Amino acid sequence: MARRMMSEEVQSSIKELILHRRLAPGDPLPTENELMTLFGVSRNSVREALKALQAVNVVDIRHGFGTYVGSLSLDSFVEAMVFRAAVRHRRGEASLHELLEVREALEAGLIMEVADDVPAEDLARLRDLVAAMEREAAGGRVSAATDRAFHVALYRSLGNHLLSEVLDAFWAAFHRVRGDLRADDQDPRVVCARHEDILAALEAGDGPRAAVAMRAHFAGIRQLLADHAAVAP
């Protein structure tokens, strides 16, 4: 217990150092010896703290080169959500529905703000992605990558990088678990129609209509999950 507390204290100290020095991803951190001296702790405590921080992308340990500020990405957050959702789903709990509800609450609310003034280049990108969906649908399936790109492009105009990363994290977690559990895909023609409705509302600058279209999109996914649950062993 004392060892774990020491590691947690050193982790906190390293984070404070990054903040205090205003370091950015990729910037070098002090060496192990310097951190030992700086914090008055053992080498083992420093190494344990660095390994723990590396696991959540706060630091990047490059053997033979040194330690740097990590990417600070949400990858570890996504992995934790995926595993949590998978475990709960296999226990018969509504974990996928919960992930979907979070995404719907965020997207249906944000689409109102987006619809007020969508840049022409974003509309062009969304049109291209809907066209790609139509081509894919003709082949029998809309790819997850195209669907993901559409939702990423929707909120680009807000200029909120954290928001984009959080939305993408929930998207990734939901589709990873859904894919692992081999849930059947929606009819690709329906997928196209739902996204076309969202795009049409944005082109018209109609926020309420865009929110309705977004909720209809999520209602279709929710029905898919309900149908899958009804036939799953």
C-alpha positions as CSV (number, residue, x, y, z in Angstrom):
1,M,0.0,0.0,0.0
2,A,2.8,2.4,0.9
3,R,4.6,1.6,-2.3
4,R,1.5,2.3,-4.4
5,M,0.9,5.6,-2.5
6,M,4.5,6.7,-3.2
7,S,4.1,5.9,-6.9
8,E,0.9,7.9,-7.0
9,E,2.6,10.8,-5.3
10,V,5.5,10.8,-7.8
11,Q,2.9,10.6,-10.7
12,S,1.2,13.7,-9.3
13,S,4.6,15.4,-9.0
14,I,5.5,14.6,-12.6
15,K,2.2,16.0,-13.8
16,E,2.7,19.1,-11.8
17,L,6.2,19.5,-13.3
18,I,4.7,19.3,-16.8
19,L,2.1,21.9,-16.0
20,H,4.5,24.2,-14.2
21,R,7.0,24.1,-17.1
22,R,4.2,24.4,-19.6
23,L,5.6,21.4,-21.5
24,A,3.8,20.1,-24.7
25,P,3.5,16.6,-26.2
26,G,6.9,15.6,-27.4
27,D,8.9,17.9,-25.1
28,P,11.7,16.1,-23.1
29,L,11.3,15.4,-19.4
30,P,14.2,15.4,-16.9
31,T,16.2,12.2,-16.6
32,E,15.5,9.5,-14.0
33,N,18.4,10.8,-11.9
34,E,17.1,14.3,-12.1
35,L,13.6,13.3,-11.1
36,M,15.0,11.3,-8.2
37,T,16.9,14.4,-7.0
38,L,14.0,16.7,-7.7
39,F,11.4,14.7,-5.8
40,G,13.7,13.0,-3.2
41,V,12.6,9.5,-4.1
42,S,14.1,6.2,-5.2
43,R,14.8,5.1,-8.8
44,N,12.1,2.4,-8.4
45,S,9.5,5.0,-7.4
46,V,10.4,7.1,-10.4
47,R,10.2,4.1,-12.8
48,E,6.9,2.8,-11.5
49,A,5.4,6.3,-11.8
50,L,6.7,6.7,-15.3
51,K,5.3,3.3,-16.4
52,A,1.9,4.2,-14.9
53,L,1.9,7.5,-16.7
54,Q,3.0,5.9,-20.0
55,A,0.0,3.6,-19.8
56,V,-2.3,6.6,-20.0
57,N,-0.3,8.5,-22.6
58,V,1.0,11.2,-20.2
59,V,4.6,10.3,-20.8
60,D,6.4,8.5,-23.6
61,I,9.4,6.4,-22.6
62,R,11.8,6.0,-25.5
63,H,14.5,3.5,-24.4
64,G,17.9,4.7,-25.2
65,F,16.7,8.3,-25.9
66,G,14.9,9.5,-22.8
67,T,11.4,10.3,-21.5
68,Y,9.1,12.8,-23.2
69,V,5.6,14.3,-22.6
70,G,3.2,11.8,-24.2
71,S,0.5,12.3,-26.7
72,L,-2.1,12.9,-24.0
73,S,-4.6,11.1,-26.2
74,L,-7.8,9.4,-25.0
75,D,-6.7,5.9,-26.3
76,S,-6.5,4.5,-22.8
77,F,-9.9,6.0,-22.0
78,V,-11.3,4.3,-25.0
79,E,-9.8,0.9,-24.1
80,A,-11.2,1.2,-20.6
81,M,-14.6,2.0,-22.0
82,V,-14.5,-0.9,-24.5
83,F,-13.5,-3.4,-21.8
84,R,-16.1,-2.1,-19.3
85,A,-18.9,-2.2,-21.9
86,A,-17.9,-5.6,-23.1
87,V,-17.9,-7.1,-19.6
88,R,-21.2,-5.5,-18.7
89,H,-22.8,-6.5,-22.0
90,R,-21.8,-10.2,-21.5
91,R,-23.4,-10.0,-18.0
92,G,-26.7,-9.0,-19.7
93,E,-26.4,-5.3,-18.7
94,A,-27.3,-2.4,-21.1
95,S,-23.8,-1.1,-21.6
96,L,-24.1,-0.5,-25.3
97,H,-27.3,1.4,-24.8
98,E,-25.5,3.6,-22.2
99,L,-22.7,4.4,-24.6
100,L,-25.3,5.2,-27.3
101,E,-27.2,7.5,-24.9
102,V,-24.1,9.5,-24.2
103,R,-23.3,9.9,-27.9
104,E,-26.9,10.9,-28.7
105,A,-27.1,13.4,-25.8
106,L,-23.9,15.1,-27.1
107,E,-24.6,15.0,-30.8
108,A,-28.2,15.9,-30.8
109,G,-27.5,18.9,-28.6
110,L,-24.4,20.1,-30.5
111,I,-26.0,19.7,-34.0
112,M,-28.2,22.7,-33.2
113,E,-25.2,24.9,-32.7
114,V,-23.5,23.5,-35.8
115,A,-26.5,24.1,-38.0
116,D,-26.4,27.9,-37.5
117,D,-23.4,28.4,-39.7
118,V,-21.8,25.4,-41.4
119,P,-18.7,26.4,-43.4
120,A,-19.0,25.7,-47.1
121,E,-15.9,23.4,-47.0
122,D,-17.5,21.3,-44.2
123,L,-20.7,20.9,-46.2
124,A,-18.7,19.9,-49.2
125,R,-16.9,17.3,-47.1
126,L,-20.2,16.0,-45.7
127,R,-21.6,15.7,-49.2
128,D,-18.6,13.7,-50.3
129,L,-19.0,11.4,-47.4
130,V,-22.7,10.8,-48.1
131,A,-21.8,10.1,-51.7
132,A,-19.2,7.6,-50.5
133,M,-21.9,6.0,-48.3
134,E,-24.2,5.6,-51.3
135,R,-21.4,3.9,-53.3
136,E,-20.6,1.6,-50.4
137,A,-24.3,0.8,-49.8
138,A,-24.6,-0.3,-53.4
139,G,-21.9,-2.9,-52.5
140,G,-24.0,-4.1,-49.5
141,R,-22.4,-2.3,-46.6
142,V,-21.5,1.2,-45.4
143,S,-18.1,1.1,-43.8
144,A,-17.5,2.1,-40.2
145,A,-14.7,4.4,-41.4
146,T,-17.0,6.5,-43.6
147,D,-19.6,6.7,-40.9
148,R,-17.0,7.8,-38.4
149,A,-15.6,10.4,-40.8
150,F,-19.1,11.9,-41.3
151,H,-19.6,12.4,-37.5
152,V,-16.1,13.9,-37.1
153,A,-16.7,16.3,-39.9
154,L,-20.0,17.4,-38.5
155,Y,-18.5,19.2,-35.5
156,R,-15.2,20.5,-37.0
157,S,-16.5,24.0,-37.4
158,L,-16.9,24.3,-33.6
159,G,-13.1,24.3,-33.3
160,N,-13.2,22.3,-30.0
161,H,-10.5,19.7,-30.1
162,L,-11.4,18.1,-26.8
163,L,-15.0,17.8,-27.8
164,S,-14.0,16.1,-31.1
165,E,-11.7,13.7,-29.2
166,V,-14.4,12.8,-26.7
167,L,-17.0,12.3,-29.3
168,D,-14.7,10.1,-31.3
169,A,-13.8,8.2,-28.2
170,F,-17.4,7.3,-27.5
171,W,-17.8,6.4,-31.2
172,A,-14.8,4.2,-31.1
173,A,-15.8,2.4,-27.9
174,F,-19.3,1.8,-29.1
175,H,-18.3,0.4,-32.5
176,R,-15.4,-1.7,-31.1
177,V,-17.7,-3.5,-28.6
178,R,-20.5,-3.8,-31.2
179,G,-18.0,-5.3,-33.7
180,D,-16.6,-7.7,-31.1
181,L,-20.1,-8.9,-30.4
182,R,-20.9,-9.3,-34.1
183,A,-24.1,-7.3,-34.0
184,D,-25.8,-7.2,-37.3
185,D,-25.4,-4.0,-39.3
186,Q,-28.3,-1.8,-40.3
187,D,-29.7,-1.9,-43.8
188,P,-27.1,0.3,-45.7
189,R,-29.9,2.1,-47.6
190,V,-31.3,3.2,-44.2
191,V,-27.8,4.3,-43.0
192,C,-27.5,6.5,-46.1
193,A,-31.0,7.9,-45.7
194,R,-30.4,8.9,-42.1
195,H,-27.2,10.7,-42.9
196,E,-28.8,12.3,-46.0
197,D,-31.5,13.7,-43.7
198,I,-28.9,15.2,-41.3
199,L,-27.0,16.8,-44.3
200,A,-30.2,18.2,-45.8
201,A,-31.1,19.9,-42.5
202,L,-27.6,21.4,-42.2
203,E,-27.8,22.7,-45.8
204,A,-31.1,24.4,-44.9
205,G,-29.5,25.8,-41.8
206,D,-32.4,24.3,-39.8
207,G,-31.1,23.4,-36.3
208,P,-34.3,21.8,-34.9
209,R,-34.7,19.7,-38.1
210,A,-31.1,18.6,-37.8
211,A,-31.6,17.5,-34.2
212,V,-34.7,15.5,-35.2
213,A,-32.7,13.8,-37.9
214,M,-29.9,13.0,-35.5
215,R,-32.3,11.5,-33.0
216,A,-33.9,9.4,-35.8
217,H,-30.4,8.2,-36.7
218,F,-29.8,7.1,-33.1
219,A,-33.3,5.6,-32.8
220,G,-32.4,3.3,-35.7
221,I,-29.2,2.1,-34.0
222,R,-31.1,1.6,-30.8
223,Q,-33.6,-0.6,-32.6
224,L,-30.8,-2.6,-34.1
225,L,-29.4,-3.3,-30.6
226,A,-32.9,-4.3,-29.4
227,D,-33.3,-6.6,-32.3
228,H,-29.9,-8.2,-31.7
229,A,-30.6,-8.6,-28.0
230,A,-33.9,-10.4,-28.8
231,V,-32.2,-13.1,-30.9
232,A,-28.9,-13.3,-29.0
233,P,-28.4,-16.5,-27.0
